[in-house]
Structures are given as structure tokens and as C-alpha cells.
Amino acid sequence: MNIQKSSVTDIDDNKYETVIIGKQEWMAQNLCVEHYRNGDIIPNITDVNEWGDLRTGAWWHYENNSDIGNIYGKLYNWYAINDPRGLAPEGWHIPSVDEWNKLFNYLGDDAECKLKSDKLWEKSKHKTTNESGFSALPGGAYMSNGFYVIGKHACFWSSTECGSGGAWYRVLTHDNARVIPFDYVNKERGVSCRCIKNELNKR
């Protein structure tokens, strides 16, 4: 696969590598912005009880550890990605379920292996090739029972809500090579974000 790379910068001057996969351009790193596009701050909530009661946007690092966050990016609740002030850089957005599906359909068999970075994943019988250049890292997530699965799972929000009152998210696992179905979680969970470019995706 011929990997075409570029970059994009968010409002906090964080620079992200990007990669064109099929007719989509994706960030090749997890989002770590602390402000919405209009400059308003996204609160960093570090208390479990406060986080669970939120119905507005927030972020935190895995286990509240900034050293981990510097590697894997920030975990956001769904209210942050759906905020009209915009979480993604100008000209970019959080992908929908359909956009995620286009990515996996384009990559075909062993799509998960082609998306995963060859670093930091727990050992598996499935080789991680990162053939696509997407460089997915196993940054884990925050669920109702705490932080979990770092090193084993990469979890990414979609912008698509589901009928149960939650939202759909995509999971890549260390022990799986093929695409596993979308799952859904409550919007209060802390999950990583990747962004997709507006213009290229519309072609």
C-alpha cells in the first residue's frame, strides 16, 4: 500500500500526522486538544464521581497520568465530541459509523492488523503490520468500572448515537485480526478520538 502522509494542527498547536487511506484522510495519532475550535476550554475532570455525573464535554488522561497521555492522547466523553463548538481541527470532524465502515471495507481482510501500530500492543498470534499507516495504539478506555485494557484495546468514538441513549464506538483488540462489530457505550465513558478530513471524504 502506497502511504501518503501529511499533517494537521489543532487550536492548541498540537501537530498530527495524517494519512490517506482510499478516499479518506485520517489522523494517524489520537486527539489531545484541550480547547474547542472557538477557543473555549474543555474541562479536565480528574474525579471519578464528578466525571460520571457530567452531561457536558470533558477529558482526562488514562489513570490521570499525563505520561500515559503523552503517548496515547486524551480520553474524551461523547459530549465533547458532539459539542457544537467543535472538537476536531478546522476542516476535520469526528467520523460517523458509516465513515468508519468505509475505512474497514477498503482495507478488507485482516483490516485490524493493517490499522494497528507495530508498537505497544500486547503480544498476539496476529501480526500488527500497520500497512495502512493509521498507527492505532492500544490506549484503553474509561468505563463505569474504571480504566482498563491499555495495551490490549484501541477504542475510538464515532459521532453516531444509538437508540439506547448511548453512542457507537469502534474497538480494535490485540487478539483479533478481522473486523469485530461496532459496540455502544454510555456517553459518559472516556474514549480516544481520531478525526477525518471533511473535503477528501466527500469526493
Backbone bond lengths (Angstrom), bond angles and torsions (degrees), N, CA, C in turn:
res aa  C-N    CA-C-N  psi(-1)  N-CA   C-N-CA  omega(-1)  CA-C   N-CA-C  phi
1 M - - - 1.462 - - 1.524 109.13 -
2 N 1.330 116.02 129.64 1.455 121.17 179.09 1.528 109.18 -82.69
3 I 1.327 117.51 108.98 1.464 121.65 -175.40 1.528 110.23 -87.96
4 Q 1.337 115.41 120.95 1.462 121.77 177.13 1.525 108.64 -105.04
5 K 1.312 116.30 117.05 1.461 120.80 -175.68 1.523 111.48 -111.05
6 S 1.325 114.47 152.34 1.462 121.69 173.26 1.525 106.35 -149.21
7 S 1.326 117.88 -152.87 1.466 120.28 178.68 1.517 109.78 -156.59
8 V 1.329 115.65 161.79 1.456 122.86 174.99 1.520 107.55 -144.38
9 T 1.327 116.78 149.44 1.466 122.61 -178.34 1.524 109.36 -119.49
10 D 1.331 117.08 135.67 1.461 119.99 179.41 1.531 110.80 -90.34
11 I 1.311 116.99 -176.72 1.461 122.04 -174.55 1.531 111.82 -66.82
12 D 1.338 117.42 -21.90 1.466 121.66 177.97 1.524 112.39 -91.24
13 D 1.329 116.60 9.61 1.477 123.02 -178.76 1.524 113.23 67.36
14 N 1.331 117.10 21.81 1.461 120.06 169.09 1.523 108.31 -77.60
15 K 1.310 116.74 129.61 1.459 121.40 -178.74 1.520 109.61 -102.88
16 Y 1.336 116.38 132.00 1.453 122.29 -178.11 1.531 109.84 -119.84
17 E 1.319 116.16 135.61 1.455 118.93 168.88 1.522 108.79 -68.32
18 T 1.330 116.52 147.08 1.454 121.04 175.47 1.521 108.56 -127.62
19 V 1.333 115.36 161.00 1.461 120.47 -178.31 1.527 109.20 -143.46
20 I 1.321 116.52 139.58 1.455 121.96 176.01 1.521 108.22 -91.70
21 I 1.332 115.13 124.02 1.459 121.69 178.61 1.527 106.84 -126.24
22 G 1.317 116.91 109.35 1.454 120.13 -173.10 1.509 110.24 65.72
23 K 1.330 117.12 -123.15 1.467 121.87 178.68 1.524 111.81 -105.97
24 Q 1.315 116.18 20.15 1.458 121.38 178.90 1.524 110.21 -120.33
25 E 1.334 115.25 145.62 1.460 119.90 171.40 1.525 108.26 -114.28
26 W 1.344 115.52 123.81 1.453 122.76 -174.79 1.528 110.52 -117.55
27 M 1.319 116.10 151.11 1.456 119.53 164.12 1.522 108.88 -64.41
28 A 1.322 116.47 140.92 1.457 121.39 176.31 1.526 111.09 -101.77
29 Q 1.333 116.45 15.30 1.464 123.27 177.26 1.519 108.61 -143.02
30 N 1.329 116.59 155.43 1.457 121.17 178.60 1.528 110.98 -75.60
31 L 1.306 114.35 146.31 1.461 121.06 -178.58 1.529 110.82 -65.15
32 C 1.336 116.27 142.51 1.474 119.99 178.16 1.529 111.82 -139.98
33 V 1.327 117.25 24.07 1.460 121.85 -177.19 1.533 111.34 -72.21
34 E 1.350 116.07 149.55 1.468 121.87 179.98 1.528 112.68 -115.31
35 H 1.327 117.22 1.42 1.463 121.46 178.95 1.525 110.03 -134.55
36 Y 1.324 115.19 147.39 1.457 119.13 170.76 1.533 109.37 -70.50
37 R 1.313 115.96 168.65 1.466 120.00 -176.35 1.526 113.22 -59.61
38 N 1.336 116.53 -27.85 1.472 118.95 -179.34 1.524 112.41 -84.04
39 G 1.328 118.03 0.89 1.464 121.85 178.83 1.511 114.75 98.80
40 D 1.333 117.94 -10.76 1.469 119.96 178.48 1.529 109.72 -67.17
41 I 1.318 115.82 141.78 1.457 120.52 -177.60 1.531 110.89 -75.88
42 I 1.318 116.03 143.76 1.466 122.57 171.49 1.526 106.49 -95.41
43 P 1.318 119.56 118.44 1.465 120.40 -175.00 1.529 112.71 -60.46
44 N 1.322 115.07 138.31 1.466 121.98 172.05 1.524 107.16 -94.96
45 I 1.319 116.85 103.69 1.461 122.33 -178.86 1.520 108.61 -97.00
46 T 1.321 116.90 129.34 1.474 120.94 -176.17 1.522 113.17 -117.61
47 D 1.320 117.50 -2.49 1.457 121.66 -179.04 1.528 109.65 -101.40
48 V 1.316 116.93 128.71 1.460 122.05 -176.26 1.523 111.72 -59.62
49 N 1.324 118.06 -45.71 1.464 121.01 -177.92 1.516 111.34 -65.50
50 E 1.321 116.76 -42.02 1.458 120.23 179.12 1.527 110.40 -64.78
51 W 1.332 116.23 -42.21 1.464 120.31 179.57 1.534 111.05 -59.46
52 G 1.321 116.99 -44.89 1.456 120.56 -177.03 1.509 114.04 -65.41
53 D 1.337 117.47 -24.11 1.463 121.40 -178.93 1.528 113.18 -89.13
54 L 1.325 117.30 -6.43 1.463 120.54 -174.17 1.521 112.90 -71.33
55 R 1.327 114.96 143.85 1.456 121.58 168.29 1.523 109.43 -129.66
56 T 1.329 115.08 23.54 1.458 123.35 176.31 1.529 108.29 -132.52
57 G 1.322 116.80 166.37 1.448 121.94 -173.60 1.519 114.32 -64.71
58 A 1.331 115.89 143.59 1.466 121.86 177.95 1.522 109.20 -161.92
59 W 1.342 114.71 165.33 1.468 120.26 175.25 1.517 109.21 -142.74
60 W 1.322 115.86 161.53 1.452 122.37 166.64 1.515 109.45 -156.26
61 H 1.333 115.43 166.72 1.454 120.41 174.48 1.528 109.59 -87.08
62 Y 1.308 116.33 154.70 1.461 121.28 173.89 1.534 108.47 -55.60
63 E 1.340 115.17 125.06 1.474 122.75 -177.18 1.528 112.53 55.47
64 N 1.330 116.89 24.13 1.463 122.11 -178.63 1.528 112.35 55.69
65 N 1.312 115.51 31.80 1.465 122.07 -176.60 1.527 108.92 -109.98
66 S 1.327 116.77 109.36 1.468 120.35 -176.56 1.526 112.39 -66.92
67 D 1.329 117.32 -26.43 1.467 119.90 176.81 1.534 110.53 -63.90
68 I 1.342 115.77 -40.03 1.460 119.79 175.10 1.524 109.65 -67.43
69 G 1.330 116.15 -41.41 1.458 120.45 179.89 1.517 113.21 -61.58
70 N 1.326 116.60 -33.20 1.463 119.70 178.92 1.529 111.92 -65.63
71 I 1.316 116.75 -23.24 1.462 121.24 178.88 1.524 110.99 -91.31
72 Y 1.325 116.39 -46.95 1.467 121.08 -169.02 1.529 114.28 -103.69
73 G 1.314 118.66 -5.04 1.457 120.09 -175.96 1.519 111.73 84.34
74 K 1.309 115.81 -174.29 1.461 121.51 -176.69 1.527 110.67 -95.45
75 L 1.333 115.11 157.20 1.458 122.36 172.11 1.527 107.76 -102.86
76 Y 1.326 116.04 128.00 1.466 121.99 -177.85 1.525 110.06 -115.15
77 N 1.334 116.03 149.71 1.456 117.45 167.31 1.532 108.77 -82.21
78 W 1.329 115.57 167.71 1.466 119.30 -174.29 1.527 111.74 -69.51
79 Y 1.326 116.79 -24.42 1.466 119.69 179.82 1.522 110.76 -65.33
80 A 1.312 117.60 -29.62 1.469 120.85 177.35 1.525 110.98 -69.83
81 I 1.322 116.93 -42.75 1.463 117.91 -177.48 1.518 112.06 -73.37
82 N 1.332 117.05 -22.04 1.463 120.59 -179.43 1.521 112.91 -96.49
83 D 1.322 117.67 1.59 1.464 120.62 -177.74 1.531 110.22 -68.08
84 P 1.340 118.25 132.85 1.469 120.81 -177.50 1.526 114.15 -64.67
85 R 1.325 117.78 -13.90 1.470 119.96 177.37 1.529 111.78 -74.23
86 G 1.314 117.05 -14.48 1.458 121.38 172.54 1.508 113.93 89.37
87 L 1.322 116.89 120.48 1.461 121.82 177.78 1.525 111.05 -92.79
88 A 1.308 116.44 -37.53 1.468 121.40 -177.21 1.522 110.87 -76.72
89 P 1.336 117.96 158.28 1.473 120.18 174.24 1.526 111.85 -59.65
90 E 1.306 116.23 160.03 1.463 121.54 177.95 1.526 109.76 -54.48
91 G 1.340 115.83 131.45 1.454 120.44 -179.87 1.520 114.11 86.46
92 W 1.351 116.43 3.57 1.455 121.93 -179.18 1.527 108.96 -129.18
93 H 1.326 116.72 166.09 1.459 120.37 177.86 1.520 110.10 -154.65
94 I 1.333 115.81 168.64 1.459 122.03 174.72 1.529 107.56 -77.71
95 P 1.321 119.28 130.78 1.467 121.02 -174.29 1.526 113.41 -69.77
96 S 1.316 115.18 147.36 1.458 121.87 173.46 1.526 110.05 -82.78
97 V 1.320 116.29 172.58 1.465 120.88 174.02 1.524 110.35 -56.93
98 D 1.330 117.35 -44.48 1.469 120.83 -179.20 1.525 111.33 -60.69
99 E 1.323 117.59 -38.89 1.463 120.52 -179.84 1.525 111.53 -69.72
100 W 1.325 116.67 -39.09 1.460 119.37 173.50 1.529 110.76 -61.27
101 N 1.324 116.31 -43.12 1.466 119.77 -178.87 1.523 111.91 -63.23
102 K 1.320 117.11 -37.28 1.469 120.32 176.92 1.531 110.61 -60.46
103 L 1.331 116.31 -39.96 1.459 120.51 178.96 1.521 110.69 -61.99
104 F 1.326 116.38 -49.66 1.457 119.79 -177.32 1.527 111.88 -68.10
105 N 1.318 116.86 -37.81 1.465 119.67 178.10 1.521 111.44 -64.64
106 Y 1.327 116.41 -37.57 1.462 120.00 178.98 1.527 111.15 -64.52
107 L 1.320 116.79 -39.94 1.463 120.81 -176.93 1.527 112.54 -78.02
108 G 1.333 117.32 -25.27 1.450 120.47 173.52 1.519 113.83 70.24
109 D 1.347 115.04 -144.92 1.466 120.38 -176.78 1.526 111.36 -57.42
110 D 1.314 115.32 144.90 1.461 122.24 179.24 1.526 112.32 57.99
111 A 1.325 116.08 32.97 1.465 120.29 -177.64 1.518 111.79 -57.61
112 E 1.336 117.28 -39.51 1.461 119.33 -177.75 1.526 111.12 -62.16
113 C 1.333 117.06 -41.29 1.464 120.10 178.45 1.526 110.72 -62.77
114 K 1.322 117.00 -35.97 1.459 121.80 -177.94 1.524 112.00 -73.48
115 L 1.330 117.21 -20.83 1.462 121.93 -178.71 1.523 113.50 -92.84
116 K 1.327 117.39 -25.24 1.469 121.18 -172.64 1.524 111.97 -80.46
117 S 1.328 114.96 138.58 1.456 120.92 169.83 1.525 109.43 -60.26
118 D 1.319 115.89 154.24 1.467 119.08 176.25 1.528 111.69 -88.69
119 K 1.344 116.42 15.13 1.459 121.14 179.89 1.527 110.44 -124.35
120 L 1.317 116.10 148.91 1.459 126.02 167.14 1.523 115.18 76.40
121 W 1.319 118.64 -10.01 1.462 119.99 177.38 1.523 110.80 -76.84
122 E 1.342 115.62 141.65 1.451 120.25 173.98 1.533 109.44 -61.66
123 K 1.305 116.39 147.62 1.464 120.75 -176.68 1.518 110.98 -58.11
124 S 1.338 114.47 141.74 1.452 121.36 -177.75 1.518 108.84 -147.63
125 K 1.317 115.52 160.51 1.463 119.32 175.91 1.528 111.30 -72.63
126 H 1.337 116.51 -12.93 1.463 121.14 179.41 1.530 109.83 -98.46
127 K 1.295 116.96 126.15 1.453 121.43 -178.66 1.526 110.44 -76.09
128 T 1.326 116.32 134.14 1.457 120.58 174.43 1.525 108.51 -91.66
129 T 1.324 116.82 117.67 1.466 121.23 -173.79 1.523 113.38 -101.20
130 N 1.345 117.30 -24.85 1.468 122.14 -173.63 1.532 111.29 50.62
131 E 1.309 115.71 34.45 1.460 121.12 -178.26 1.522 112.84 -57.29
132 S 1.325 117.10 -28.70 1.462 121.74 -177.78 1.519 113.54 -81.89
133 G 1.351 117.22 -21.12 1.458 121.20 -173.89 1.520 113.38 84.78
134 F 1.337 117.80 4.06 1.462 121.99 -178.07 1.528 112.10 -68.06
135 S 1.321 117.29 -31.43 1.473 123.68 172.31 1.526 113.89 58.90
136 A 1.324 116.36 47.14 1.466 120.39 178.75 1.520 110.76 -66.29
137 L 1.327 116.35 131.12 1.460 122.84 179.31 1.526 110.14 -109.61
138 P 1.338 118.07 146.88 1.465 121.86 -177.20 1.523 111.93 -81.94
139 G 1.316 116.22 71.80 1.459 121.13 -173.22 1.506 115.70 -82.86
140 G 1.354 117.59 -0.30 1.453 119.92 178.64 1.519 112.80 68.53
141 A 1.328 116.31 -159.85 1.461 122.04 -177.25 1.521 109.12 -163.93
142 Y 1.328 115.50 170.85 1.468 120.83 170.37 1.520 107.87 -111.61
143 M 1.311 116.86 120.46 1.452 122.61 175.33 1.522 108.15 -113.41
144 S 1.316 117.14 -175.15 1.466 119.96 -174.43 1.528 112.53 -64.26
145 N 1.348 115.99 -22.46 1.472 119.28 -179.02 1.519 112.67 -100.44
146 G 1.335 117.40 14.22 1.456 120.25 174.95 1.517 113.39 115.79
147 F 1.313 115.06 -174.14 1.459 121.61 177.61 1.532 108.93 -76.99
148 Y 1.338 115.89 140.60 1.460 115.93 -179.08 1.521 112.19 -158.92
149 V 1.303 115.20 167.72 1.470 129.54 173.08 1.525 115.49 59.44
150 I 1.316 119.53 22.95 1.459 119.04 172.08 1.538 107.92 -63.41
151 G 1.303 116.82 139.52 1.454 122.00 -175.62 1.515 113.55 87.79
152 K 1.344 116.77 -15.29 1.468 120.97 -176.83 1.523 113.61 -118.98
153 H 1.336 117.07 -33.63 1.459 120.02 -176.11 1.533 111.12 -128.64
154 A 1.330 115.01 142.00 1.462 121.62 165.83 1.519 106.64 -110.15
155 C 1.315 117.35 122.20 1.465 122.50 -176.22 1.524 109.13 -117.80
156 F 1.342 116.43 132.26 1.463 120.77 -176.27 1.535 109.85 -134.08
157 W 1.331 115.50 132.76 1.458 120.35 175.31 1.523 110.84 -66.88
158 S 1.336 114.59 150.38 1.462 121.27 159.23 1.526 106.61 -109.74
159 S 1.314 116.25 166.71 1.462 120.12 177.91 1.524 111.87 -87.17
160 T 1.331 117.09 1.87 1.462 122.19 -171.94 1.523 111.78 -93.62
161 E 1.323 115.97 124.88 1.459 121.33 175.46 1.521 110.52 -79.15
162 C 1.322 116.54 161.50 1.465 120.50 174.32 1.525 108.78 -123.65
163 G 1.312 115.79 162.44 1.454 121.38 -171.59 1.512 115.15 -64.43
164 S 1.314 117.12 -17.22 1.465 120.19 -178.31 1.524 112.79 -79.76
165 G 1.333 117.38 -1.02 1.460 120.65 -176.68 1.501 113.12 94.66
166 G 1.320 116.81 1.15 1.457 121.00 176.47 1.515 111.38 -104.08
167 A 1.322 116.22 -156.33 1.462 121.86 179.00 1.521 108.60 -143.56
168 W 1.311 115.89 152.99 1.454 121.57 -178.16 1.525 110.97 -81.51
169 Y 1.327 114.63 143.53 1.453 118.89 174.75 1.521 109.44 -141.15
170 R 1.333 115.61 156.36 1.461 122.70 -177.91 1.521 109.22 -104.12
171 V 1.317 116.33 136.67 1.459 121.50 179.39 1.527 109.53 -123.13
172 L 1.327 116.68 131.61 1.455 122.78 168.42 1.526 106.87 -108.41
173 T 1.317 117.65 134.71 1.457 120.62 -176.62 1.520 110.95 -117.79
174 H 1.326 115.70 154.56 1.460 120.49 -175.83 1.522 112.37 -68.40
175 D 1.341 117.08 -23.95 1.464 120.03 -173.78 1.528 112.89 -106.99
176 N 1.329 116.41 21.25 1.455 119.87 -178.01 1.514 109.75 -133.82
177 A 1.330 116.66 137.61 1.460 121.27 178.28 1.518 111.20 -103.99
178 R 1.312 116.90 -31.31 1.458 120.59 -176.83 1.525 110.56 -96.27
179 V 1.307 115.28 164.94 1.457 121.04 -176.34 1.524 110.32 -67.21
180 I 1.328 116.84 129.83 1.452 120.42 172.04 1.531 107.78 -100.39
181 P 1.340 117.83 153.66 1.461 120.33 -174.83 1.529 112.10 -60.72
182 F 1.333 115.39 158.34 1.458 120.16 171.29 1.521 109.37 -60.65
183 D 1.315 115.76 150.02 1.452 121.73 172.56 1.527 107.30 -124.66
184 Y 1.316 116.57 169.19 1.455 119.28 178.06 1.524 109.98 -128.99
185 V 1.316 115.09 152.14 1.456 121.61 178.24 1.518 108.64 -139.67
186 N 1.321 115.80 166.24 1.459 120.43 173.71 1.518 110.15 -62.99
187 K 1.298 115.97 151.00 1.464 121.22 -175.83 1.524 112.91 -69.44
188 E 1.346 116.88 -12.46 1.459 120.62 179.93 1.532 112.58 -82.05
189 R 1.307 118.53 -5.56 1.465 120.25 -178.11 1.523 111.16 -71.43
190 G 1.323 116.13 159.53 1.467 121.32 178.18 1.516 109.90 -104.82
191 V 1.326 116.84 115.97 1.460 122.30 -172.68 1.528 109.22 -135.84
192 S 1.325 116.62 149.81 1.470 121.61 177.72 1.531 111.36 -69.17
193 C 1.329 115.47 160.98 1.465 121.41 178.60 1.523 110.52 -129.34
194 R 1.315 115.49 136.73 1.460 123.31 164.11 1.520 107.05 -116.55
195 C 1.314 116.46 150.89 1.456 120.76 -179.62 1.520 110.02 -116.04
196 I 1.325 115.77 155.60 1.445 123.64 179.94 1.534 109.04 -125.40
197 K 1.307 117.36 142.94 1.464 120.96 -176.15 1.525 111.30 -76.25
198 N 1.312 116.12 141.63 1.470 120.77 -176.77 1.524 112.91 -67.06
199 E 1.335 117.41 -57.40 1.442 121.88 -166.16 1.531 112.45 -65.83
200 L 1.324 116.62 -49.96 1.458 119.87 -175.75 1.524 110.40 -61.29
201 N 1.334 115.75 -38.47 1.451 120.35 -177.04 1.520 112.19 -66.07
202 K 1.346 117.91 -20.29 1.466 121.01 -177.44 1.518 112.63 -87.23
203 R 1.309 117.79 -7.97 1.460 119.62 -176.61 1.517 111.83 -71.02
